[in-house]
């Protein structure tokens, strides 16, 4: 039964860590805020494996012990065995939270056992679920470790197949607003009074669209992009705005999908005018371009391959589940917004729907 309790303790600590909940400090105690530490820094602490790191006074397994002899001591080796099982490389702040929870739960679990709470059917169900949860988490950890086993050949192959994704450019981007922010108050006062607001807006948008074409032509002739940006702002009724056209270390993934063709430009070339659905216009000039080396790209590629492999390994454990609407969503129950959106088109709820709701 003690083993079952320890399994349950581990489960509860895992849940607490997963949700970022700080354990309650002991009565009268104060938890100090510690700076995050790496695993290397943790092992630099000059505490021997057999030295105590947690001492729970006035609590002992032997009921015959009294006074100063009644205490429970947890050594560094014992505590780190638990901490590493919960989360390898756990930071010092997290270890302090686990230590607080451990000390509190030692007392509470002993009191619970005296009441016979470990003999109840409810406790058995809790332990059954805790065991499943722990096994699932351990499997997830194992799958992640396997996904991280990436060879140099894997990295090189991915780099060669996706080399265009690692092009990095310095660009100048000219932004042309959709229309004018302000209308000349006096020059067009009479005209504005007789023209519908919608027509005025369309006319202003047409003016700015034509301006974008003109600015693009001027950029092709070599005019300074900052100067052209000032012209765009002025035409939009935004004088005095400091231009900021230079964009550095731009990758395809940093650009809107409809603008990715910019990365195919050669240095000195100017793009066509990109008009977004919102009505704004963009003009790009390629200043310089280079491709990241394989060595520079390795950390990113490693993370991409690992994440994809992990997702692939998890697919067989997800989906293909049916929940009973008669039980989980009985008639008359106040539907959630996502369920209302489905408008009752499905009689069964998939696991992804349940997670979303």
MOUR-V766433 format. One record per residue. OMEGA is omega in radians with two decimals (NA if undefined). Layout:
# MOUR-V766433
omega: (OMEGA OMEGA)
This chain:
# MOUR-V766433
omega: (3.10 3.11 3.10 3.12 -3.13 3.09 3.14 3.11 3.12 3.13 -3.12 3.11 3.11 3.13 -3.13 3.13 -3.10 -3.11 3.07 -3.10 3.10 3.11 -3.14 3.11 3.10 -3.13 3.13 -3.11 -3.14 -3.14 3.13 3.07 -3.14 3.11 3.11 -3.12 3.06 3.12 3.12 3.13 3.13 -3.08 3.06 3.13 -3.06 3.08 -3.11 -3.12 -3.11 3.11 3.12 3.05 3.04 3.05 -3.13 -3.11 3.11 3.05 3.12 -3.11 -3.13 -3.08 -3.13 3.14 -3.12 3.06 -3.08 -3.14 -3.10 3.08 3.11 -3.08 3.08 -3.13 3.11 -3.11 -3.14 -3.10 -3.11 3.05 3.09 -3.09 -3.14 3.09 3.13 -3.07 3.13 3.12 -3.11 -3.12 3.14 3.09 3.11 3.12 3.11 3.10 3.12 -3.14 3.10 3.13 -3.12 -3.11 3.14 -3.09 3.07 -3.13 -3.07 -3.12 3.11 3.11 3.12 3.13 3.09 3.11 -3.14 -3.11 3.10 3.14 -3.06 3.07 -3.13 3.13 3.12 3.09 3.11 3.14 3.10 -3.14 3.12 3.13 3.10 -3.12 -3.13 3.12 3.11 3.13 3.11 3.08 3.11 3.11 3.14 3.12 3.11 3.11 3.11 3.13 -3.13 3.13 -3.04 -3.09 3.08 3.12 3.09 -3.13 -3.11 -3.14 3.12 -3.13 -3.12 -3.11 -3.06 -3.03 -3.14 3.12 -3.09 2.96 -3.10 -3.00 2.91 -3.05 2.90 -3.12 3.11 -3.12 3.12 -3.13 -3.11 3.14 -3.09 3.13 -3.13 3.07 3.05 -2.96 -3.02 -3.02 -3.07 -3.06 -3.10 -3.12 -3.11 -3.10 -3.06 -3.10 3.10 -3.11 -3.13 3.13 3.11 -3.13 3.13 3.13 3.13 3.12 3.13 3.11 -3.10 3.09 3.10 3.12 3.14 3.11 3.14 -3.14 3.09 3.12 3.12 3.09 3.13 -3.14 3.05 3.14 -3.11 -3.14 3.12 3.11 3.13 3.10 3.08 3.12 3.13 3.13 -3.13 3.14 -3.14 -3.14 3.14 -3.13 3.09 3.11 -3.12 -3.12 3.10 -3.01 -3.01 3.08 -3.07 3.10 -3.12 3.07 3.12 -3.10 3.13 -3.07 2.99 -3.10 -3.10 3.13 -3.02 3.13 3.11 -3.09 3.10 3.13 3.03 3.12 -3.14 -3.13 -3.13 -3.12 2.93 3.09 3.06 3.11 -3.11 3.13 3.13 3.08 3.12 -3.09 -3.11 3.10 -3.12 2.99 3.12 3.13 3.10 -3.10 3.06 3.12 3.09 3.09 3.10 -3.13 3.14 -3.05 -3.04 -3.12 -3.14 -3.13 3.12 -3.14 -3.13 -3.13 -3.13 -3.12 -3.13 3.13 3.13 3.10 3.13 -3.11 -3.11 -3.05 -3.08 -3.13 -3.04 3.08 3.12 3.12 3.11 3.06 -3.13 3.06 -3.14 -3.14 -3.04 -3.12 -3.07 3.11 3.13 3.11 3.11 -3.07 3.03 -3.11 -3.12 3.11 3.09 3.14 -3.13 3.05 3.05 -3.09 -3.12 3.12 3.14 -3.11 3.13 -3.12 3.13 3.10 -3.10 3.12 3.14 -3.12 NA)
